[in-house]
């Protein structure tokens, strides 16, 4: 019984590490420049107006479900916010809705500094 538990635990941990490694392999600099990619800032309108990535659009997180049909036309969707929390929620929601190419870009300032300059 104990051996089975440890084998299961080892498989679970390997799966988690593999998924994390796959997520980290996304080259946002390349992805953001590809045709059909959209950067969606899920912060509030006030936060967005105070500063944002010029090529991003603003759809606050509390309105994101209403934008599903609009976003279906994009090949890749990168969600950003202030810290990565709300963009993570949007990414999870869209994956649950069946979108495959959705990404949590994290905080908008860091995303801009690392991938768009």
C-alpha positions in Angstrom: 0.0 0.0 0.0 2.7 2.5 0.9 4.7 1.7 -2.3 1.6 2.3 -4.4 1.1 5.7 -2.7 4.7 6.7 -3.4 4.5 5.7 -7.0 1.2 7.7 -7.4 2.8 10.7 -5.7 5.9 10.5 -7.9 3.7 10.3 -11.1 1.6 13.3 -9.8 4.7 15.4 -9.1 6.3 14.6 -12.5 3.1 15.6 -14.2 2.9 18.9 -12.3 6.6 19.7 -13.1 6.1 18.8 -16.8 3.1 21.1 -17.0 5.0 23.9 -15.3 7.9 23.5 -17.7 5.6 23.5 -20.7 4.0 26.8 -19.5 7.4 28.4 -19.0 8.4 27.5 -22.5 6.0 30.0 -24.0 8.0 32.8 -25.7 5.8 35.7 -25.1 8.0 38.0 -27.2 7.3 35.9 -30.3 3.7 35.0 -29.4 2.7 38.7 -28.9 3.9 39.6 -32.4 2.1 36.7 -34.2 -0.9 37.6 -36.3 -4.1 36.5 -34.6 -2.7 37.2 -31.1 -4.5 39.6 -28.8 -3.4 41.0 -25.4 -6.3 41.4 -23.0 -5.9 43.5 -19.9 -8.4 42.4 -17.3 -7.9 45.2 -14.9 -10.6 47.8 -14.1 -11.1 50.7 -16.6 -9.6 53.1 -14.1 -6.4 50.9 -13.7 -6.2 50.6 -17.5 -6.6 54.3 -18.0 -3.8 55.0 -15.5 -1.3 53.0 -17.7 -1.4 50.1 -20.1 0.3 48.3 -23.0 -0.6 50.3 -26.1 -1.6 47.3 -28.2 -3.7 45.7 -25.5 -7.5 46.0 -25.1 -9.3 46.4 -21.8 -12.0 43.9 -20.7 -12.3 44.0 -16.9 -12.4 40.5 -15.3 -16.0 40.9 -14.2 -17.0 41.4 -17.8 -14.8 38.7 -19.4 -17.5 36.1 -19.9 -19.5 38.6 -22.0 -16.5 38.8 -24.4 -16.2 35.1 -25.2 -17.7 35.4 -28.6 -15.6 38.4 -29.5 -12.4 36.6 -28.4 -13.2 33.4 -30.2 -11.8 34.9 -33.4 -8.3 35.2 -32.1 -5.7 32.5 -32.5 -3.9 33.3 -29.2 -5.1 35.3 -26.2 -2.7 36.6 -23.6 -4.3 37.9 -20.5 -2.5 40.4 -18.3 -3.4 42.4 -15.2 -1.5 44.1 -12.4 0.2 41.1 -10.8 -1.0 38.0 -12.6 -3.8 37.0 -10.3 -6.8 38.2 -12.3 -5.1 37.2 -15.6 -4.7 33.7 -14.1 -8.4 33.6 -13.3 -9.3 34.7 -16.9 -6.9 32.1 -18.3 -8.4 29.3 -16.2 -11.9 30.3 -17.1 -11.1 30.3 -20.9 -9.4 27.0 -20.7 -12.5 25.6 -18.9 -14.6 27.0 -21.8 -12.5 25.0 -24.2 -10.0 27.6 -25.5 -6.6 26.0 -26.0 -4.3 28.9 -26.8 -4.8 31.2 -23.8 -1.9 32.4 -21.6 -1.4 34.2 -18.3 1.0 37.0 -19.2 1.2 38.2 -15.6 1.6 41.8 -14.7 1.3 44.3 -17.5 4.4 46.4 -16.6 6.7 43.4 -16.4 5.2 41.9 -19.5 5.8 45.1 -21.4 9.4 45.4 -20.1 10.3 41.8 -20.8 8.5 41.0 -24.1 7.6 44.2 -25.9 10.5 46.6 -25.7 
